[in-house]
């Protein structure tokens, strides 16, 4: 558990999987774990949650997972609903998992996969969705990542099928 020993666990592979501590068993209380997914300049990184079960607390104050292009808060998630895919256009993503010392130890944690790549590598499975993501990324390159994510989530809510979302989460190879 290098990610939980006070050191950041680095991931530079094009694809990978990250687990919470003790996965698939329940995660322990009092954990702080950090990961950095580092791509090349121009890479877009898509994170898809396969399993997600963190203890629920008001405003994610107890146990949480933080995702963003920097250490400052961008996207904090908790609870048991699987979050939508997280997409970073900055070529890297920081992840930080925290379980409070008062956690009950009754939640399993998370398992996520990531993929990084370039927009010109649009897969043939859902070309319209990926072209939209790439164009939206180019148009909004001056905006904060949180604003881009909000825009993408709005798009996903407007009638994109579960198959489109799954394809975006599993086969995306995007870039600016």
Residue pairs with C-beta under 8 A, 6 or more apart in sequence:
1 21
1 33
2 9
3 9
3 21
3 33
3 34
3 35
3 97
4 21
4 31
4 32
4 33
7 34
8 34
8 35
8 36
9 33
9 34
9 35
9 36
10 35
10 36
10 38
11 18
11 35
11 36
11 37
11 38
11 114
12 38
12 39
14 115
14 116
14 117
15 113
15 114
15 115
15 116
16 37
16 113
16 114
17 50
17 111
17 112
17 113
17 114
18 35
18 95
18 111
18 112
18 113
18 114
19 109
19 110
19 111
20 27
20 33
20 65
20 97
20 108
20 109
20 110
20 111
21 27
21 28
21 31
21 33
21 97
21 109
22 28
22 109
23 108
23 109
23 110
23 111
24 108
24 111
25 108
26 105
26 106
26 107
26 108
26 109
27 97
27 99
27 103
27 105
27 107
27 108
27 109
28 99
28 103
28 105
29 99
29 100
29 101
29 102
29 103
29 104
29 105
30 99
30 100
30 101
30 103
31 97
31 98
31 99
32 96
32 97
32 98
33 96
33 97
34 94
34 95
34 96
34 97
35 94
35 95
35 96
36 92
36 93
36 94
36 95
37 45
37 47
37 92
37 93
37 95
37 114
37 116
38 91
38 92
39 45
39 91
39 92
39 116
40 91
40 116
41 91
42 91
42 118
42 175
42 176
43 91
43 116
43 117
43 118
43 174
43 175
44 87
44 88
44 89
44 91
44 116
44 117
44 118
44 119
44 133
44 134
44 137
44 172
44 174
44 175
44 176
45 87
45 88
45 91
45 92
45 93
45 114
45 115
45 116
46 85
46 86
46 87
46 114
46 115
46 116
46 168
46 169
46 172
46 174
47 67
47 85
47 86
47 87
47 88
47 93
47 95
47 112
47 113
47 114
48 85
48 112
48 113
48 114
48 169
48 170
49 82
49 83
49 85
49 110
49 111
49 112
50 111
50 112
50 113
51 82
51 108
51 109
51 110
51 111
52 77
52 79
52 80
52 81
52 82
52 83
52 110
53 80
53 107
53 108
53 109
53 110
54 63
54 64
54 65
54 77
54 78
54 79
54 80
54 99
54 107
54 109
54 110
55 62
55 63
55 78
55 99
55 100
55 103
55 104
55 106
55 107
56 78
56 79
56 80
57 63
57 78
57 100
60 76
60 77
60 78
60 79
62 78
62 99
62 100
62 102
62 103
63 78
63 98
63 99
63 100
63 103
63 107
64 76
64 77
64 78
64 97
64 98
65 76
65 77
65 78
65 95
65 96
65 97
65 98
65 110
66 73
66 74
66 75
66 76
66 94
66 95
66 96
66 97
66 98
67 74
67 75
67 76
67 77
67 86
67 93
67 94
67 95
68 74
68 75
68 88
68 93
68 94
68 145
68 146
69 88
69 90
69 92
69 93
69 94
69 145
70 94
71 94
71 96
74 144
74 145
74 146
74 149
75 86
75 146
75 149
77 83
80 107
84 153
84 156
84 165
85 165
85 168
85 169
86 93
86 149
87 133
87 148
87 149
87 152
87 172
87 174
88 145
89 137
89 141
89 145
89 148
89 176
90 145
91 116
93 114
97 109
97 110
113 169
113 170
115 170
115 171
115 172
115 173
116 173
117 172
117 173
117 174
117 175
118 173
118 174
118 175
119 130
119 133
119 134
119 137
119 138
119 174
119 175
119 176
120 175
121 173
121 174
121 175
122 130
122 131
122 134
122 173
123 130
123 167
123 171
123 172
123 173
125 167
125 171
126 163
126 164
126 167
126 168
126 171
129 160
129 164
129 167
129 168
130 168
130 172
130 174
132 155
133 152
133 168
133 172
133 174
134 174
134 175
134 176
136 148
136 151
136 152
136 155
137 148
137 174
137 176
138 176
140 147
140 148
140 151
141 176
156 165
